[in-house]
Amino acid sequence: MQITVRRFHSTVDASLSLVSVNGKFVAFGLEDQFRHAKKAAETRIPAEQYRITLRTQGDFHQRYGTKFPDFHQGML
């Protein structure tokens, strides 16, 4: 599976993007703005390739597993 985030508009406050899975559009994205120097909770994720795995532990995993037992398999 390949998830692609294509940023198409940035302002001093935010970045907008198109999110696709295996080339098919699935959602719009909203992130913080670009910064040369990282500032915690105010800088978007750097544009790179990342290996993503499912995390099957933690509070959010348990909450979503309870709320969506037929669908939820883990957190990205």
HELIX and SHEET records of a PDB file:
HELIX    1   1 ASP A   59  LYS A   67  1                                   9    
SHEET    1   A 3 ILE A   3  SER A  10  0                                        
SHEET    2   A 3 ALA A  14  VAL A  21 -1                                        
SHEET    3   A 3 LYS A  24  ASP A  32 -1                                        
END                                                                             
